[in-house]
Amino acid sequence: MLHIPILRRGQPYRSVEISHTANMRTGEPFVEISQANVGLIRRDLLKQAESRAALDAFTTAQLLDICRRAADIFANDTLPLGDTPQTPQDYVEQLSATTGLPYVLVRNNMAKIRGVMAEMEQVLRGLTRGVNLEVLDRGFSGGLSYFPRAHTLGVVLPSNSPGVHSLWIPAVALKTSLVLKPGSAEPWTPFRVIQALMKAGAPPEAFHFYPSDHAGAAEILRGSGRGMVFGDVSTTKLYASDPRIEIHGPGFSKVLLGDDEADNWERHIDVIAASIADNSGRSCVNASGVWTPRHAAAIADALAAKLSAIQPKPADDPAAQLAPFADPNVAKRISAMIDDGLTDPGAREATQRPARVAELGNCTYLLPSIVHCESPEHTLANREFLFPFAAVVECPQSEMVERIGPSLVVTAITKDENFKRQLLNSPHVGRLNFGPIATNRISWDQPHEGNLFEHLYARRAFQVA
C-alpha cells in the first residue's frame, strides 16, 4: 500500500501512528499516512528560527528562480512519494481516488498551481503592490522598511479542491518557513509541491508536513508565528478573534445584475453558469448567489436548464464536470437541508429532475441545483454547498449592497457608476469584478482572499540620515 510520511525539516519520518484513507470509488484502503502527534509538532517548532534562516540565506531573486523551476518539475517530473515514485499521471489518479475529482478537474487545478509558481514574481508584485522586492533581502528599499512578523506560516488545509494550495505557496518566496497540516483526503498536492520545490533547490529545512488530528492542527496554529486555516464556519469561527490567523471559510460569492443589465440577462447566462459550476462548484470563488432586480424566475429556469446537462461521468471521462462525495451521507444531508429550506414559502426548485442525489458506480453525487428565491429573506437566499448550487434572488438594486452580506467575490454586471461606487465602498466585498467576469476567474497579481505579504510582514517607520 502507498505510504505518505511526515516531513520534518524536509526529511521523511515514518510514524508508529498511521491513518488510512480509502479509495472513495471502491471503498478499499488506498493510502496509509503517518500521523504527527502534538508532542512531535511542538518539539519541531522549537527550531522555527533555523527554518526561516535556511530561506533567508537565499536572495528573493534566487527563490523566484527556484519557484519557476519547481513549476515545471511539479507538472512534469517523477517525484518521491515516501518510498514510491510518483509520476504526474500517478498524482492525478491518486488525488482523484481519494477526493473524487475527475481527472480533467485535477489537471485544471494542477495547471493553476503550476502557473502560480511559474508567475511568482508577478504574484509578489501584486501582493506587495509593486514594492521593490529587494526590501525582502535588505529590510528596506528607498524610504520603505518591512520586517517579518514570524518565522513560520502554519496552514491547516482542506480536502475539497487542490487549487487552494496556490494561496500558501508564495510564502516560500517571502522567506517564510511552512508548517502544513494536509486534509485527510488530499495530502497529495502539498506533498508534491514540497518535493518539487526541494528538487528545484529550496532548502529542505523550510518544509514541515504534519498529517494530524484536530489537536495537531490546533498545535500548528498555536505554535506557528502566523497561521492560515481553511474550513467551514464551525472550524473557522474558533480563530475569528486571533489576528495571527488568516481565515478561509465559505465564500458566499455572487453575481449581481444591475438595473441597467437585468433585461439583458440572456447574454450573460454563460458567465453566470460558469461561475456556479466550474470545478464542480467546490471552490469558495464559485457563485452561490445570483441577485437581480427583475427576471429572477426566468434566469433560474435558464440556469437550471443549462446546468442539467452536467451529469455524473467516470473519473477518466474528459467531459466529466461533477465530483462525488466521499461520504454518501453528507450528500444526502445536504440534499435534505435544501429540501427543508424549500418548504418555507417564497422559494422553488427550478431544476427539473427525478432526484437531486444520483449514483454512478459506487459513488454518490449531488446534481446541480438552482433555486429561485422571491426575496433575500428566504432561508436559501444566502447558502453555500460543495456542489453546483445557487439561489437566484430577486432584490431591488437599491437594497443589494446592504443585503448581500459578506461575499468573497462579487461580479457586478452593470455600467451604473453610482452602483459601482456603492460596491467599491462596501466592507462586505472581498474581491470585486465589474462586467461579465466569472467569479472564479483569478489573475496572478490580484490575491482573491487576504494578502499574504501583509499577513507575514509589517511596515515600520524608517529614516536614513
matplotlib code that plots the C-alpha trace (Angstrom):
import matplotlib.pyplot as plt

x = [0.0, 1.1, 2.6, 2.9, 5.4, 5.6, 8.2, 10.3, 12.5, 12.1, 13.1, 10.7, 9.7, 7.5, 5.3, 4.1, 0.6, -1.0, -4.3, -5.8, -7.7, -9.9, -10.4, -13.8, -14.9, -14.1, -14.2, -10.9, -8.0, -5.8, -3.1, -1.7, -0.5, 1.9, 0.4, 2.2, 1.3, 1.2, 4.5, 6.4, 5.0, 5.7, 9.3, 10.0, 8.6, 11.3, 13.5, 11.4, 14.2, 16.5, 13.9, 13.4, 17.2, 17.5, 15.3, 16.8, 20.2, 18.8, 18.0, 14.5, 15.7, 17.1, 13.9, 11.9, 14.1, 13.5, 9.8, 10.0, 11.9, 9.6, 6.6, 7.7, 9.0, 5.6, 3.8, 6.2, 8.6, 8.5, 8.9, 9.2, 6.1, 7.5, 9.4, 7.3, 8.0, 5.0, 4.6, 2.3, -0.3, 0.0, -0.7, -3.8, -5.2, -4.3, -5.8, -9.0, -9.2, -9.5, -11.3, -13.5, -12.4, -12.5, -9.1, -9.8, -10.5, -7.4, -5.4, -7.0, -6.1, -2.6, -2.2, -3.3, -0.7, 2.0, 1.0, 1.3, 4.9, 5.9, 4.5, 5.7, 7.3, 4.1, 2.2, 4.6, 4.3, 0.5, 0.8, 3.3, 1.6, 4.7, 7.2, 10.8, 11.4, 14.9, 13.1, 12.8, 16.6, 17.8, 14.9, 14.5, 14.2, 14.2, 12.1, 10.2, 11.1, 9.4, 10.1, 8.9, 6.1, 7.0, 9.5, 6.8, 3.4, 1.2, -1.5, -4.5, -5.5, -8.8, -9.6, -12.2, -10.0, -6.3, -6.5, -6.5, -2.8, -1.9, -2.6, 0.2, 3.0, 4.1, 5.3, 8.5, 9.4, 8.5, 11.2, 8.8, 9.1, 6.0, 4.2, 1.4, -1.3, -2.9, -6.5, -7.0, -8.3, -5.8, -2.3, -1.1, -0.8, 1.1, 3.5, 4.2, 4.6, 7.2, 9.1, 9.1, 10.4, 13.2, 14.2, 14.4, 16.8, 14.8, 16.3, 14.6, 14.7, 12.0, 9.3, 7.3, 4.4, 2.3, -0.7, -2.5, -5.8, -7.6, -5.3, -2.3, -3.9, -4.6, -1.0, 0.3, -1.8, -0.9, 2.8, 3.5, 4.1, 1.4, -1.4, -3.9, -6.9, -9.4, -12.8, -16.5, -18.0, -17.7, -14.0, -13.0, -15.1, -12.6, -10.0, -12.1, -10.6, -7.0, -5.2, -2.3, -4.7, -5.9, -9.3, -10.5, -14.1, -17.2, -17.1, -20.8, -19.6, -22.3, -23.2, -25.2, -27.2, -27.7, -31.0, -29.3, -28.4, -31.2, -33.1, -30.0, -29.6, -29.6, -26.4, -24.6, -26.0, -22.8, -20.7, -23.2, -23.3, -19.5, -19.3, -21.6, -20.5, -16.7, -14.5, -17.7, -18.8, -16.2, -14.3, -15.1, -14.9, -17.8, -21.0, -23.7, -26.0, -27.3, -29.0, -31.2, -33.9, -36.0, -36.5, -35.3, -37.7, -36.6, -32.9, -33.3, -35.1, -32.5, -29.6, -31.4, -31.8, -28.2, -26.7, -28.9, -26.5, -23.9, -24.3, -22.1, -19.4, -16.4, -13.4, -11.3, -14.0, -12.6, -16.1, -16.6, -17.5, -19.0, -17.2, -18.8, -18.9, -16.6, -19.3, -22.7, -24.4, -23.0, -24.6, -27.9, -27.8, -27.1, -30.0, -32.3, -31.2, -32.2, -35.5, -36.2, -35.4, -37.8, -40.7, -40.5, -42.8, -41.1, -38.8, -39.0, -36.6, -36.0, -34.1, -36.3, -35.1, -36.3, -33.9, -31.0, -28.9, -27.5, -25.4, -22.8, -20.8, -20.1, -20.1, -22.8, -23.3, -25.4, -26.7, -26.6, -29.4, -30.8, -33.5, -35.5, -36.0, -38.5, -36.6, -33.3, -35.2, -35.6, -33.6, -31.8, -31.0, -27.5, -26.4, -23.3, -22.7, -19.9, -21.5, -23.0, -25.8, -27.0, -30.0, -31.4, -32.6, -34.9, -33.9, -34.0, -30.7, -31.0, -31.0, -28.4, -25.2, -26.7, -28.3, -25.8, -23.8, -20.1, -19.1, -15.6, -16.2, -18.8, -19.2, -21.3, -22.7, -23.6, -22.5, -24.2, -21.5, -23.4, -24.0, -20.3, -19.3, -21.6, -19.9, -16.4, -17.3, -18.8, -16.9, -18.7, -17.0, -13.6, -12.9, -14.8, -15.3, -17.0, -18.5, -19.2, -16.2, -16.8, -16.4, -13.8, -11.5, -8.4, -5.4, -2.0, -1.4, -4.8, -5.0, -8.6, -8.7, -6.4, -2.9, -0.1, 2.6, 0.7, 0.0, 3.7, 5.3, 4.7, 5.9, 8.0, 8.8, 12.2, 14.6, 18.3, 20.5]
y = [0.0, 3.6, 5.3, 9.1, 10.1, 13.1, 15.6, 17.1, 19.9, 18.2, 14.8, 11.8, 10.3, 7.2, 7.4, 4.5, 6.0, 5.6, 6.7, 5.1, 6.9, 4.8, 4.9, 6.5, 4.6, 1.1, 1.7, -0.2, 1.2, 3.2, 5.0, 5.0, 8.3, 8.8, 10.9, 13.6, 13.9, 17.2, 16.5, 15.9, 19.1, 21.2, 19.9, 20.6, 24.1, 25.0, 25.4, 27.9, 30.5, 27.9, 27.0, 30.6, 31.2, 28.5, 30.5, 33.9, 32.6, 33.0, 36.2, 36.8, 36.6, 33.1, 32.0, 33.2, 31.2, 28.1, 28.7, 28.9, 25.7, 24.0, 24.8, 22.5, 19.9, 19.8, 19.4, 17.1, 15.2, 11.9, 12.8, 10.9, 9.9, 8.3, 5.2, 5.2, 7.3, 9.4, 10.4, 13.3, 10.7, 8.9, 12.2, 12.8, 9.3, 9.2, 12.6, 11.6, 8.3, 9.9, 13.2, 12.1, 14.9, 13.8, 13.7, 16.7, 18.9, 17.6, 18.6, 22.0, 22.6, 21.3, 23.9, 26.6, 25.6, 25.4, 28.8, 30.4, 29.0, 30.0, 33.5, 34.0, 37.3, 38.7, 37.3, 39.1, 42.3, 42.1, 41.1, 43.9, 46.5, 46.9, 47.4, 46.8, 43.2, 43.9, 45.0, 41.3, 40.9, 44.2, 45.0, 48.4, 50.0, 53.7, 55.1, 51.8, 49.2, 45.9, 43.3, 39.7, 39.1, 35.4, 32.7, 30.2, 30.1, 27.2, 26.1, 23.8, 22.6, 21.3, 18.4, 19.9, 21.2, 21.3, 24.9, 26.3, 25.4, 28.3, 30.6, 29.4, 28.7, 32.3, 32.1, 30.3, 33.4, 35.6, 33.7, 32.2, 28.5, 26.3, 24.1, 22.2, 20.1, 18.4, 17.4, 13.7, 13.1, 15.5, 15.1, 14.6, 18.2, 19.8, 16.8, 17.0, 20.8, 20.5, 17.8, 20.0, 23.0, 20.9, 19.4, 22.9, 23.9, 25.1, 24.2, 21.1, 22.8, 25.2, 22.5, 20.7, 18.4, 17.1, 14.9, 15.0, 15.1, 18.2, 18.5, 18.5, 21.1, 23.3, 23.0, 24.0, 27.2, 27.9, 27.3, 28.9, 32.6, 33.2, 30.9, 30.2, 27.9, 26.6, 25.1, 25.6, 28.1, 25.8, 25.4, 29.0, 30.7, 29.3, 31.6, 34.6, 36.8, 35.8, 38.3, 35.9, 33.6, 34.3, 32.6, 31.0, 29.9, 29.8, 32.4, 33.2, 34.7, 36.3, 37.6, 40.9, 42.2, 46.0, 47.7, 48.6, 45.0, 42.9, 42.9, 41.7, 38.6, 36.1, 37.4, 36.8, 33.4, 31.5, 33.6, 33.1, 29.3, 29.0, 31.0, 28.4, 25.1, 25.3, 23.0, 21.1, 24.1, 23.2, 26.5, 29.4, 31.6, 29.7, 31.8, 30.6, 33.5, 35.4, 38.7, 40.6, 43.3, 41.6, 38.3, 36.1, 33.3, 33.3, 33.4, 30.5, 28.4, 29.2, 28.3, 25.1, 24.0, 24.8, 23.0, 20.0, 18.8, 18.2, 14.6, 12.1, 10.5, 8.2, 9.9, 9.5, 10.9, 14.2, 15.6, 15.0, 18.1, 16.8, 15.3, 12.8, 13.0, 10.8, 10.2, 9.5, 10.5, 14.1, 14.3, 13.1, 15.5, 18.5, 17.5, 17.2, 20.7, 22.1, 20.3, 21.6, 25.1, 24.8, 24.1, 27.7, 29.9, 32.1, 29.7, 26.9, 24.4, 25.5, 22.3, 19.6, 16.0, 12.9, 13.4, 15.6, 12.7, 10.4, 7.3, 6.1, 3.0, 3.2, 7.0, 9.4, 12.8, 15.9, 17.1, 20.9, 22.7, 26.1, 27.6, 30.8, 32.9, 35.7, 37.8, 38.0, 37.0, 33.4, 30.6, 29.6, 33.1, 33.1, 29.4, 27.7, 24.0, 21.9, 21.3, 23.4, 25.2, 28.7, 30.8, 33.3, 36.1, 38.9, 42.2, 45.9, 47.3, 50.0, 47.3, 44.9, 46.3, 46.3, 42.9, 40.6, 40.1, 39.1, 37.9, 36.8, 37.6, 39.8, 40.1, 43.2, 43.3, 46.9, 50.3, 52.3, 54.4, 55.0, 51.3, 50.7, 53.3, 51.7, 48.4, 49.9, 51.4, 48.2, 46.4, 43.2, 42.6, 40.9, 40.8, 42.9, 42.4, 44.9, 43.4, 39.9, 38.2, 34.8, 34.8, 32.0, 33.9, 34.8, 36.9, 36.2, 39.8, 40.1, 38.0, 36.9, 36.5, 38.2, 39.4, 37.0, 39.7, 41.9, 38.8, 37.9, 41.3, 44.6, 48.0, 50.1, 53.9, 54.3, 57.2, 57.4, 60.3]
z = [0.0, -0.6, 2.4, 2.9, 5.6, 7.8, 6.7, 9.5, 8.1, 4.7, 5.9, 5.7, 9.0, 9.4, 12.4, 14.5, 14.4, 10.9, 9.4, 6.4, 3.6, 1.3, -2.5, -2.5, -5.6, -4.3, -0.5, -0.2, 1.8, -0.6, 1.2, 4.8, 6.2, 9.1, 11.8, 13.8, 17.4, 19.4, 21.2, 17.9, 16.4, 19.5, 19.6, 16.0, 16.2, 18.7, 15.7, 13.7, 13.6, 12.0, 9.4, 8.4, 8.3, 5.7, 3.3, 4.3, 3.1, -0.5, -2.2, -3.4, -7.0, -6.3, -4.6, -7.6, -9.9, -7.7, -7.9, -11.7, -11.9, -9.4, -11.6, -14.4, -12.0, -10.3, -13.6, -15.4, -13.2, -11.3, -7.7, -4.4, -2.6, 0.5, -0.8, -4.0, -7.2, -8.3, -11.9, -12.9, -14.0, -10.7, -8.9, -11.0, -10.4, -6.7, -5.9, -7.8, -6.0, -2.5, -3.4, -6.2, -8.5, -12.2, -13.9, -16.0, -13.0, -11.2, -14.3, -14.3, -10.7, -11.4, -14.2, -11.7, -9.2, -11.8, -13.0, -9.6, -9.2, -12.7, -12.3, -8.7, -9.4, -10.8, -7.8, -5.4, -7.3, -6.7, -3.0, -2.3, -4.5, -6.6, -3.7, -4.8, -3.9, -2.6, 0.6, 1.4, 1.2, 2.8, 5.1, 3.4, -0.1, -0.5, 2.3, 2.9, 5.5, 6.4, 8.9, 9.2, 11.7, 12.1, 11.2, 10.1, 8.5, 9.8, 7.5, 8.1, 4.7, 3.3, 1.0, -1.3, -4.1, -4.9, -6.2, -2.7, -2.3, -4.6, -1.6, 0.7, -1.9, -2.1, 1.5, 0.1, -2.0, 1.0, 3.0, 5.5, 6.5, 6.0, 8.6, 6.7, 8.1, 5.0, 4.6, 5.2, 1.6, -0.1, 1.2, -2.4, -3.6, -0.7, -0.5, -4.3, -4.2, -1.4, -3.3, -6.5, -4.6, -2.9, -6.2, -7.7, -4.9, -2.0, 1.4, 3.0, 6.4, 5.3, 5.0, 7.6, 6.6, 9.6, 8.8, 12.2, 14.1, 15.4, 18.3, 16.0, 13.7, 16.8, 17.9, 14.4, 14.5, 18.2, 17.8, 14.4, 14.3, 11.7, 10.6, 7.8, 8.3, 5.8, 6.8, 7.3, 9.7, 12.7, 12.2, 11.3, 14.0, 16.6, 15.2, 14.2, 17.0, 16.5, 14.3, 13.7, 11.8, 8.2, 7.8, 4.6, 5.1, 2.9, 0.1, -0.5, -3.8, -6.0, -9.4, -9.3, -12.2, -12.1, -13.2, -16.5, -17.3, -15.8, -19.1, -20.9, -18.6, -21.5, -22.9, -19.6, -18.8, -19.8, -17.4, -14.6, -15.2, -15.3, -12.0, -10.4, -11.9, -12.8, -10.7, -9.7, -7.6, -4.9, -4.6, -2.4, -5.5, -7.1, -7.1, -4.7, -5.4, -8.4, -7.4, -9.8, -9.6, -12.3, -14.2, -11.3, -12.3, -15.9, -15.0, -12.6, -15.2, -17.8, -15.5, -14.4, -18.0, -18.9, -15.8, -16.2, -18.9, -16.2, -15.2, -13.3, -15.5, -14.9, -13.4, -16.6, -18.9, -20.4, -20.3, -16.5, -14.6, -11.4, -8.4, -6.0, -2.2, -0.2, 2.3, 0.7, 4.0, 3.6, 0.1, 1.5, 4.4, 2.1, -0.2, 2.8, 4.0, 0.6, 0.6, 4.1, 3.0, 0.1, 2.4, 3.5, 1.3, -1.3, -3.0, -5.6, -7.1, -10.8, -11.7, -13.2, -12.5, -10.7, -7.7, -6.6, -5.3, -8.0, -8.1, -10.5, -9.8, -6.0, -5.9, -4.7, -6.4, -6.0, -9.3, -10.0, -8.2, -8.9, -6.6, -7.2, -4.1, -4.2, -1.6, 0.3, 3.5, 2.4, 4.2, 0.9, -0.4, 1.1, 1.5, 0.1, -0.5, -2.0, -5.4, -8.2, -6.2, -6.5, -5.4, -7.9, -5.6, -6.6, -4.9, -5.8, -6.8, -4.2, -1.5, -2.8, -1.3, 2.2, 1.9, 0.1, 3.3, 3.4, -0.1, -1.1, -4.8, -6.3, -10.1, -10.8, -14.3, -14.6, -16.1, -13.3, -11.8, -8.6, -8.1, -8.7, -6.2, -3.5, -4.1, -4.0, -0.6, 0.8, 3.5, 2.6, -0.7, -0.7, -4.5, -7.0, -10.7, -12.9, -16.0, -17.2, -15.5, -13.9, -10.1, -10.3, -12.8, -10.9, -12.0, -10.5, -9.4, -7.6, -4.5, -4.0, -0.3, 2.2, 1.4, 2.3, 2.2, 4.7, 6.8, 7.0, 7.0, 8.8, 7.8, 10.1, 10.2, 8.6, 8.1, 6.9, 7.8]

ax = plt.figure().add_subplot(projection="3d")
ax.plot(x, y, z, "-o")
ax.set_aspect("equal")
plt.show()
